[in-house]
Amino acid sequence: MQAGFAFSKLVDRLTSLAGLATDDLDLLTDMPSSIVHIGPRQAVLRHGDEATRCCLLLQGYLSWQSPESPDGQITAICVPGDIADLHTLYRPRIDGNLMALGPAIVALVPHRFFHELAARSPAMSRALLLMLLADHAIQRNWTINLGSRDALTRVAHLLCEITVRLQVVGLARDFRLSSPFTQSDLAAACSISPVHANRTIQELRRSNLLQWRGKTIEITDWRGLVRLADFNPAYLSIRSQEDARPLPRPVTAAVAVA
């Protein structure tokens, strides 16, 4: 894998889920794509579209939003390295609106490439399946977040999740992150009012758990935020850093010719 490879975040995401050899990862260098710059609040996909390409997020944040919700209820947030619509490999019709939360850069990759990739590499096929299963696990946890946690815990849990997912792809290692949303977006993701979202952020600030300045969030007490949220990242299925390193190329033994 070449240094500075444009899809390094995807590599980080896949190796966080499954054991992949360098030869498996090298298959990604042949990935055909169209690089698209998305403006804030711009739609990438709309409800009812038929997808023929997958949307790989390179920079920024995307969100899935309910088309029936008048306040744009956010049902999922995508971070760099995510394939936002991986499920369209199997069900191309779009259910929901995929929107940029701010400026974003995406790579649009033909479905054909991922189908061929899975056929060429069983390990890569498994990694893509694990990514899809992790997306479903995150969705189930969001349901729990909205159904059984109060507003303060919802917000704390969401911030913990986003931070860990960013760290997997080499971002937010110092617990500073570009804010994935405005406070209105936070309200839409946690099913609370914008006023309640503002009060919740103020409470987290007063508790010295975080600072939110403009477009930057700094978590000043990670352990405290984790305790408040009762956050357990097991549902994200992230392997240890040691396990997540690419596997070495297999050594082919020389065969002596008589």
ROPA-882124 format. One record per residue (C-alpha): residue number from 1; chain; x, y, z. Coordinates in steps of 0.1 Angstrom, whole numbers, always signed. Layout:
REM residues N
     k   c    east   north      up
   NUM   A       X       Y       Z
...
//
This chain:
REM residues 258
     k   c    east   north      up
     1   A      +0      +0      +0
     2   A     +15     +33     -11
     3   A     +21     +61     +14
     4   A      -5     +88     +11
     5   A     -29     +65      -6
     6   A     -61     +84     -12
     7   A     -83     +58      +5
     8   A     -62     +52     +36
     9   A     -92     +59     +58
    10   A    -110     +30     +42
    11   A     -80      +8     +48
    12   A     -80     +19     +85
    13   A    -117     +11     +88
    14   A    -115     -23     +72
    15   A     -84     -34     +91
    16   A    -101     -23    +124
    17   A    -127     -50    +117
    18   A    -109     -79    +100
    19   A     -75     -94     +95
    20   A     -63     -84     +60
    21   A     -30     -91     +43
    22   A     -11     -65     +24
    23   A     -21     -83      -9
    24   A     -58     -79      +0
    25   A     -53     -42      +7
    26   A     -34     -37     -25
    27   A     -65     -46     -44
    28   A     -80     -13     -34
    29   A     -54      +6     -54
    30   A     -73      -3     -85
    31   A    -105     +12     -72
    32   A    -122     +33     -99
    33   A    -139     +64     -85
    34   A    -152     +99     -91
    35   A    -141    +124     -64
    36   A    -169    +148     -55
    37   A    -168    +179     -33
    38   A    -201    +183     -14
    39   A    -213    +216      +0
    40   A    -229    +219     +34
    41   A    -265    +206     +36
    42   A    -262    +193      +0
    43   A    -278    +159      -8
    44   A    -257    +131     -19
    45   A    -286    +107     -24
    46   A    -323    +112     -20
    47   A    -351     +89      -9
    48   A    -362     +67     -38
    49   A    -330     +70     -58
    50   A    -316     +38     -74
    51   A    -279     +36     -65
    52   A    -253     +21     -89
    53   A    -223     +34     -69
    54   A    -212     +34     -33
    55   A    -204     +66     -15
    56   A    -170     +64      +4
    57   A    -165     +94     +27
    58   A    -130    +108     +25
    59   A    -134    +141     +45
    60   A    -162    +157     +66
    61   A    -194    +141     +78
    62   A    -225    +128     +62
    63   A    -258    +119     +78
    64   A    -288     +98     +69
    65   A    -320    +118     +75
    66   A    -356    +107     +76
    67   A    -376    +121     +46
    68   A    -408    +120     +66
    69   A    -395    +141     +95
    70   A    -403    +178     +93
    71   A    -372    +187    +114
    72   A    -348    +164     +95
    73   A    -344    +137    +121
    74   A    -309    +123    +118
    75   A    -308     +85    +119
    76   A    -271     +79    +113
    77   A    -238     +98    +111
    78   A    -210     +88     +88
    79   A    -173     +96     +95
    80   A    -143     +94     +71
    81   A    -136     +58     +61
    82   A    -172     +49     +61
    83   A    -190     +36     +30
    84   A    -222     +54     +37
    85   A    -245     +33     +16
    86   A    -227      -1     +16
    87   A    -261     -18     +19
    88   A    -270      -6     -17
    89   A    -247     -34     -30
    90   A    -276     -57     -22
    91   A    -306     -33     -22
    92   A    -300      -4     -45
    93   A    -331     +16     -37
    94   A    -324     +44     -13
    95   A    -345     +47     +18
    96   A    -338     +81     +33
    97   A    -318    +112     +24
    98   A    -280    +112     +26
    99   A    -269    +147     +34
   100   A    -236    +165     +40
   101   A    -235    +180     +75
   102   A    -208    +204     +64
   103   A    -183    +205     +35
   104   A    -174    +170     +26
   105   A    -154    +150      +0
   106   A    -166    +117     -12
   107   A    -155     +90     -37
   108   A    -182     +74     -57
   109   A    -172     +39     -64
   110   A    -192     +16     -88
   111   A    -209     -13     -72
   112   A    -192     -36     -97
   113   A    -158     -29     -81
   114   A    -169     -41     -47
   115   A    -186     -72     -61
   116   A    -154     -81     -80
   117   A    -133     -73     -49
   118   A    -153     -97     -28
   119   A    -150    -124     -55
   120   A    -112    -119     -57
   121   A    -105    -119     -20
   122   A    -125    -139      +6
   123   A    -108    -119     +34
   124   A    -119     -86     +18
   125   A    -154    -100     +13
   126   A    -156    -108     +50
   127   A    -143     -74     +59
   128   A    -170     -57     +39
   129   A    -196     -80     +55
   130   A    -183     -70     +90
   131   A    -185     -34     +81
   132   A    -221     -38     +71
   133   A    -228     -57    +103
   134   A    -211     -30    +123
   135   A    -233      -4    +107
   136   A    -264     -24    +118
   137   A    -250     -27    +153
   138   A    -245     +11    +155
   139   A    -281     +16    +143
   140   A    -294      -8    +170
   141   A    -275     +12    +196
   142   A    -289     +45    +183
   143   A    -324     +29    +189
   144   A    -314     +22    +225
   145   A    -300     +57    +229
   146   A    -333     +73    +219
   147   A    -355     +48    +237
   148   A    -339     +43    +271
   149   A    -314     +72    +279
   150   A    -321    +107    +291
   151   A    -310    +137    +270
   152   A    -277    +142    +288
   153   A    -267    +106    +285
   154   A    -278    +105    +248
   155   A    -256    +134    +239
   156   A    -226    +120    +260
   157   A    -230     +86    +244
   158   A    -232     +99    +208
   159   A    -200    +120    +214
   160   A    -182     +90    +228
   161   A    -192     +69    +198
   162   A    -182     +95    +172
   163   A    -148    +101    +190
   164   A    -139     +64    +189
   165   A    -150     +60    +153
   166   A    -128     +89    +144
   167   A     -98     +75    +163
   168   A    -101     +43    +143
   169   A     -92     +62    +112
   170   A     -64     +82    +128
   171   A     -85    +113    +138
   172   A     -94    +127    +172
   173   A     -64    +109    +188
   174   A     -60    +139    +212
   175   A     -98    +140    +219
   176   A    -101    +171    +197
   177   A    -124    +168    +168
   178   A    -140    +189    +141
   179   A    -176    +191    +152
   180   A    -198    +167    +132
   181   A    -228    +189    +137
   182   A    -243    +221    +149
   183   A    -263    +221    +180
   184   A    -294    +219    +159
   185   A    -280    +188    +142
   186   A    -272    +174    +176
   187   A    -309    +179    +186
   188   A    -320    +161    +154
   189   A    -297    +132    +161
   190   A    -308    +128    +198
   191   A    -345    +136    +193
   192   A    -345    +166    +216
   193   A    -352    +203    +209
   194   A    -324    +227    +199
   195   A    -330    +246    +232
   196   A    -326    +213    +251
   197   A    -295    +205    +231
   198   A    -279    +238    +240
   199   A    -287    +233    +277
   200   A    -272    +198    +276
   201   A    -240    +211    +261
   202   A    -238    +238    +287
   203   A    -242    +212    +314
   204   A    -214    +191    +299
   205   A    -192    +222    +299
   206   A    -201    +231    +335
   207   A    -191    +195    +345
   208   A    -157    +201    +328
   209   A    -163    +171    +305
   210   A    -158    +191    +272
   211   A    -153    +224    +255
   212   A    -173    +233    +224
   213   A    -157    +263    +206
   214   A    -171    +271    +172
   215   A    -165    +241    +150
   216   A    -142    +222    +174
   217   A    -151    +199    +202
   218   A    -125    +191    +228
   219   A    -132    +163    +253
   220   A    -114    +174    +284
   221   A    -124    +144    +306
   222   A    -127    +113    +285
   223   A    -131     +89    +314
   224   A    -158    +111    +330
   225   A    -177    +113    +297
   226   A    -175     +76    +293
   227   A    -188     +71    +328
   228   A    -217     +95    +323
   229   A    -227     +78    +290
   230   A    -221     +43    +304
   231   A    -203     +38    +271
   232   A    -190      +4    +261
   233   A    -175      +4    +226
   234   A    -179     -34    +222
   235   A    -208     -30    +197
   236   A    -184     -12    +173
   237   A    -165     -45    +169
   238   A    -131     -27    +168
   239   A    -100     -49    +170
   240   A     -70     -39    +191
   241   A     -44     -17    +175
   242   A     -20     -46    +174
   243   A     -45     -69    +157
   244   A     -55     -42    +133
   245   A     -21     -40    +116
   246   A     -21     -54     +81
   247   A      -9     -90     +79
   248   A     +24     -96     +62
   249   A     +26    -110     +28
   250   A     +27    -148     +28
   251   A     +63    -162     +23
   252   A     +64    -185      -7
   253   A     +90    -213      -2
   254   A    +114    -218     -30
   255   A    +111    -251     -48
   256   A    +143    -268     -58
   257   A    +145    -281     -93
   258   A    +165    -312     -98
//
